[in-house]
């Protein structure tokens, strides 16, 4: 069996712009998480920390939306063009996991 047929082994080559955009978002999120840690370490007030945690969650959701959009426009669209309609079922499962 080829690696591309196993969902846990699939890969996708991203354009330079896609890669930069995703990594940029992740770097910002990483910085936000470090900031939350510093707040905890410096005994910041609970609600101030919670507000920052909410910002981190929103940033992760934005990252997921961007990646999902890229996935639909590229991977799913290409699979459907190539007659691999099971990609729709795979997308539905992914969306169900994201909506938990």
C-alpha positions in Angstrom: 0.0 0.0 0.0 1.3 3.4 -0.9 1.8 5.9 1.9 -0.7 8.3 0.3 -3.6 5.8 0.8 -3.2 5.9 4.6 -4.9 8.9 6.2 -2.2 9.0 8.9 0.6 9.2 6.4 -0.8 11.7 3.9 1.2 14.8 3.2 0.6 18.0 1.3 3.2 20.3 -0.2 2.2 23.8 0.7 3.0 26.9 -1.3 5.5 29.3 0.2 2.8 31.7 1.1 0.6 29.1 2.7 3.5 27.8 4.7 4.5 31.4 5.8 1.0 32.3 6.8 0.4 29.2 8.9 3.8 29.4 10.6 3.3 33.1 11.3 0.0 32.3 13.0 1.6 29.5 15.0 4.5 31.7 16.1 2.0 34.3 17.3 0.0 31.7 19.2 3.2 30.3 20.7 4.0 33.8 22.0 0.5 34.2 23.4 0.8 30.9 25.3 4.2 32.0 26.7 2.6 35.2 27.8 -0.1 33.3 29.7 2.6 31.2 31.4 4.4 34.3 32.5 1.1 35.7 33.8 0.6 32.5 35.9 4.2 32.6 37.1 3.8 36.3 38.1 0.6 35.6 40.0 -1.6 37.7 37.7 -5.2 38.1 38.5 -7.4 35.1 37.4 -9.7 37.0 35.1 -6.8 38.7 33.3 -5.3 35.2 32.6 -8.7 33.9 31.4 -9.0 36.8 29.0 -5.6 35.9 27.5 -6.6 32.2 27.4 -9.7 33.2 25.4 -7.5 35.1 23.0 -5.3 32.1 22.5 -8.4 29.9 21.8 -9.6 32.5 19.3 -6.2 32.5 17.6 -6.2 28.7 17.4 -9.7 28.7 15.9 -8.6 31.2 13.3 -5.6 29.0 12.5 -8.0 26.0 12.1 -10.3 27.9 9.8 -7.4 29.0 7.6 -6.0 25.5 7.4 -9.5 24.0 6.8 -10.1 26.5 4.0 -6.8 25.6 2.4 -7.6 21.9 2.7 -11.0 22.2 1.0 -9.6 24.4 -1.8 -6.7 22.1 -2.5 -6.8 18.5 -1.2 -10.6 18.0 -1.2 -11.1 19.7 -4.5 -8.3 17.8 -6.2 -9.6 14.4 -4.8 -13.1 15.1 -6.1 -11.6 16.2 -9.5 -9.8 12.8 -9.6 -13.0 10.9 -8.8 -12.1 10.2 -5.2 -15.5 11.2 -3.7 -14.7 9.5 -0.4 -12.8 12.7 0.3 -16.3 14.2 1.1 -16.9 11.6 3.8 -13.4 12.3 5.2 -14.1 16.0 5.3 -17.4 15.4 7.1 -15.6 13.3 9.7 -13.0 16.1 10.1 -15.7 18.7 10.5 -17.5 16.6 13.1 -14.2 16.3 15.1 -13.7 20.1 14.9 -17.2 20.9 16.1 -17.0 18.9 19.3 
